Amino acid sequence: MKNRALLLATALGAGTLTACSTAAAGDPDAPLGVLASSTPHAEILEWVDEREDAFELDISIVTGGPEANAALSNGSIAVNFFQHEPYLLDWQDQTGLGGVEVLAPVHIEPISLYSQQHDDIADLPDGARIALPRSASNLARGLLLLEGHGLLTLDAELDPAAVSQITPASIVDNPRGFEFVPVEDELVARSLDDPTVAAAVINSNFALEAGLDPAAGLIAEQPEGNPYANILVAAADVVDDPRVVALQEAVTSAETAAWIRERYGSAVVPVHGE
């Protein structure tokens, strides 16, 4: 097994970025620095790292957020793996920063509505509080999920380049008077412990980390035609680095897709390898 550091970083301090920048340098024999969410992203990276000789990964665990993209833009890290493209596009729109490039979509984590109090969406009481992810793209995604199951009506269609336009203010019909409560994405699963919250829309990766069964969600996105594939992203100046090319090939291989299906079932759906 190759040596690699797994650093827990809810915020990316200067020390973490300095350590990673060494791994991001152009030395083909140096470990390749990657920022990744713990589940399933870092687990997928660990799996390919153990099987590939073309690279060695130095994986730092992050909870997501704009800092993980800023680290690519400023050259502190070579690669990140935690987000879908609408999230990245929204980050670029909000910050005006560039210098990043999408390498490949890898997998889809269907978002679902969970409840510890109710077994069916029909059982949700009028006026129930429903927690949603706060990030612009995932908030829009949650509202679209609820609209798709007849719980509300929006006045806008999804535009992957402008998802921040879809907010609770976009709701034109809320016949059951639900109250929608935005919560930081990584904390939404915890909101289920609040007795005043009837249900919560949670990404599969955070559901898995919280010990929830994605198959037990009241409603879920369909993976077919889903625009929210999680993507491998690189700093623009390293996309031709042989280690980066080899990593892209490894995470999109049929072998990796088969392992993802076996490990995660319907909670994580590979894009490639059918």
C-alpha positions in Angstrom: 0.0 0.0 0.0 1.3 3.4 -0.9 2.0 6.1 1.7 -0.4 9.0 1.7 -1.6 11.5 4.2 -5.3 11.9 5.1 -5.7 15.3 6.6 -9.0 16.4 8.1 -9.5 20.0 7.1 -12.8 21.7 7.6 -11.0 24.9 6.7 -7.9 25.0 4.5 -5.2 26.6 6.6 -1.9 27.8 5.2 0.0 24.9 6.6 -2.3 22.4 4.8 -2.0 24.2 1.5 1.7 24.6 1.8 2.1 20.8 2.3 -0.2 20.1 -0.6 1.5 22.6 -2.9 4.7 20.5 -2.8 2.6 17.5 -4.0 1.1 19.6 -6.7 4.5 20.5 -8.2 5.6 19.2 -11.6 7.9 16.4 -10.3 6.4 13.3 -11.9 7.7 11.2 -9.0 6.2 13.4 -6.3 2.8 12.5 -4.7 -0.1 14.2 -6.4 -2.0 16.5 -4.0 -5.8 16.0 -4.1 -8.6 17.6 -1.9 -11.6 15.3 -1.5 -14.7 14.7 0.5 -14.3 11.7 2.7 -17.3 9.6 1.4 -17.2 8.4 -1.3 -14.7 10.6 -3.0 -11.6 9.9 -0.9 -12.5 6.2 -0.6 -12.6 6.0 -4.4 -9.3 7.7 -4.6 -7.8 5.4 -2.0 -9.0 2.4 -4.0 -7.4 3.5 -7.3 -4.2 4.6 -5.5 -3.7 1.1 -4.1 -3.9 -0.4 -7.6 -2.1 2.1 -9.8 1.6 2.5 -10.2 1.5 5.6 -12.4 0.9 8.0 -9.4 0.9 8.3 -5.7 -1.8 10.4 -4.1 -1.6 12.8 -1.1 -5.2 13.1 -0.1 -6.5 15.8 2.1 -10.1 15.4 3.4 -12.3 18.5 3.1 -16.0 19.1 3.8 -16.3 21.0 0.5 -16.9 24.7 0.2 -15.3 27.5 -1.9 -11.9 27.1 -0.4 -11.3 23.7 -2.2 -11.8 25.5 -5.5 -9.8 28.5 -4.5 -6.9 26.1 -3.7 -6.9 25.0 -7.4 -7.2 28.5 -8.7 -4.2 29.8 -6.7 -2.0 26.8 -7.4 -1.9 25.4 -3.9 -3.3 22.0 -4.9 -3.4 20.0 -8.2 -6.7 18.3 -8.1 -10.0 18.2 -6.2 -12.9 15.8 -6.1 -15.9 16.8 -4.1 -18.4 18.7 -6.3 -20.7 18.5 -9.3 -20.4 20.9 -12.3 -23.4 23.2 -11.3 -21.6 23.8 -8.0 -18.4 24.7 -9.8 -20.1 26.9 -12.3 -21.9 28.7 -9.4 -18.6 29.2 -7.6 -17.0 30.7 -10.7 -20.0 33.0 -11.2 -19.9 34.1 -7.6 -16.1 34.6 -7.4 -15.0 35.5 -10.9 -12.1 33.1 -10.5 -10.7 30.7 -13.1 -7.7 28.6 -13.6 -9.6 25.3 -13.1 -10.6 22.7 -15.6 -13.1 19.8 -15.4 -11.3 16.5 -16.2 -14.2 14.1 -16.1 -17.5 13.2 -14.5 -17.1 10.2 -12.2 -20.3 9.4 -10.3 -23.8 10.6 -9.3 -25.0 10.8 -5.7 -28.8 11.0 -6.0 -30.2 13.5 -3.5 -33.1 12.3 -1.4 -35.7 13.5 1.1 -35.3 11.7 4.5 -37.4 11.7 7.6 -37.2 10.0 11.0 -40.8 10.9 11.8 -42.7 9.9 8.6 -42.7 7.0 6.2 -44.3 8.7 3.2 -44.4 12.2 1.8 -48.2 12.0 2.1 -47.7 11.8 5.9 -45.9 15.1 6.1 -48.2 17.5 7.9 -49.2 20.9 6.5 -46.7 23.5 7.5 -44.0 21.0 8.2 -40.4 22.3 8.4 -38.1 20.8 5.7 -34.4 21.3 5.8 -32.5 22.0 2.6 -28.8 22.3 1.7 -27.7 25.9 1.8 -25.2 25.9 -1.1 -26.9 27.6 -4.1 -26.7 24.6 -6.5 -27.8 22.0 -3.9 -30.6 24.3 -2.7 -31.9 24.5 -6.2 -31.5 20.8 -6.6 -33.5 20.1 -3.5 -36.3 22.4 -4.6 -36.4 20.7 -8.0 -36.6 17.3 -6.3 -39.6 18.5 -4.3 -41.2 20.1 -7.3 -40.8 16.9 -9.3 -42.9 15.0 -6.7 -45.6 17.6 -6.6 -44.8 19.2 -3.2 -44.3 22.7 -4.7 -44.2 24.7 -8.0 -41.3 26.8 -9.1 -41.3 29.8 -11.5 -37.9 28.9 -13.1 -36.4 25.9 -14.8 -32.9 24.6 -14.0 -30.1 26.5 -15.7 -26.8 24.7 -14.7 -24.9 28.0 -15.3 -27.2 30.1 -13.0 -28.6 27.8 -10.4 -28.4 30.5 -7.7 -31.5 32.0 -9.4 -33.5 29.0 -8.0 -34.2 29.9 -4.4 -37.2 29.6 -2.0 -38.3 32.9 -3.5 -38.8 31.0 -6.8 -41.7 29.1 -5.2 -45.0 30.2 -6.8 -47.2 27.5 -5.2 -46.7 25.8 -1.8 -50.1 24.2 -1.3 -49.2 22.5 2.0 -47.5 25.5 3.5 -44.2 23.9 4.1 -41.4 25.9 5.7 -38.1 25.5 4.0 -35.0 25.9 6.2 -31.5 26.2 4.5 -28.8 24.5 6.5 -25.0 24.1 5.7 -24.8 21.1 3.4 -22.6 19.1 5.7 -24.9 19.7 8.6 -28.3 18.9 7.0 -28.3 15.3 8.2 -28.0 16.5 11.8 -31.2 18.5 11.4 -33.1 15.2 11.5 -32.3 15.1 15.2 -34.3 18.3 15.6 -37.9 17.3 16.5 -39.2 20.5 14.8 -37.8 19.3 11.4 -40.1 16.9 9.7 -37.8 16.0 6.8 -34.5 17.0 5.2 -33.1 16.9 1.7 -29.6 15.3 1.9 -26.9 14.5 -0.6 -26.0 10.8 -0.6 -22.4 11.4 0.5 -23.5 13.2 3.6 -26.3 10.6 4.2 -23.7 7.8 4.0 -21.4 9.6 6.5 -24.4 10.0 8.9 -25.2 6.3 8.7 -28.5 6.8 6.7 -29.6 4.3 4.2 -30.1 6.1 0.9 -32.6 3.4 -0.1 -34.8 4.6 2.8 -35.4 8.1 1.5 -39.0 9.1 1.0 -38.2 10.4 -2.5 -35.0 10.5 -4.5 -33.5 11.9 -7.7 -33.3 9.6 -10.7 -29.7 9.0 -12.0 -30.8 8.9 -15.6 -30.1 12.3 -17.3 -29.0 13.7 -13.9 -26.8 16.9 -14.5 -25.2 16.5 -11.0 -22.4 14.1 -11.7 -19.5 14.6 -9.3 -16.4 15.7 -11.2 -12.7 15.4 -11.0 -11.3 18.9 -11.4 -7.7 20.1 -11.8 -5.7 23.3 -11.8 -5.5 24.4 -15.5 -1.7 24.2 -15.6 -1.5 20.5 -14.6 -4.1 18.9 -16.8 -1.4 17.4 -19.0 0.7 16.2 -16.0 1.1 12.4 -16.6 -0.1 11.7 -13.0 -3.2 13.7 -13.6 -3.9 12.0 -16.9 -3.4 8.6 -15.3 -5.7 9.5 -12.3 -8.4 10.6 -14.7 -8.2 7.3 -16.6 -8.2 5.3 -13.3 -11.3 6.9 -11.7 -13.3 6.5 -15.0 -12.3 2.9 -15.7 -14.7 0.0 -15.9 -13.0 -1.6 -13.0 -13.5 1.4 -10.8 -17.2 1.7 -11.9 -17.7 -2.0 -10.9 -16.1 -1.4 -7.5 -18.3 1.7 -6.9 -21.5 -0.3 -7.7 -20.5 -3.1 -5.4 -19.4 -0.9 -2.5 -22.2 1.7 -2.6 -25.2 0.2 -4.5 -27.8 2.8 -5.6 -26.3 5.5 -3.3 -23.5 6.2 -5.7 -23.9 5.6 -9.4 -20.9 5.5 -11.7 -21.1 7.5 -14.9 -18.7 5.3 -16.8 -18.1 1.6 -17.2 -21.5 0.3 -18.3 
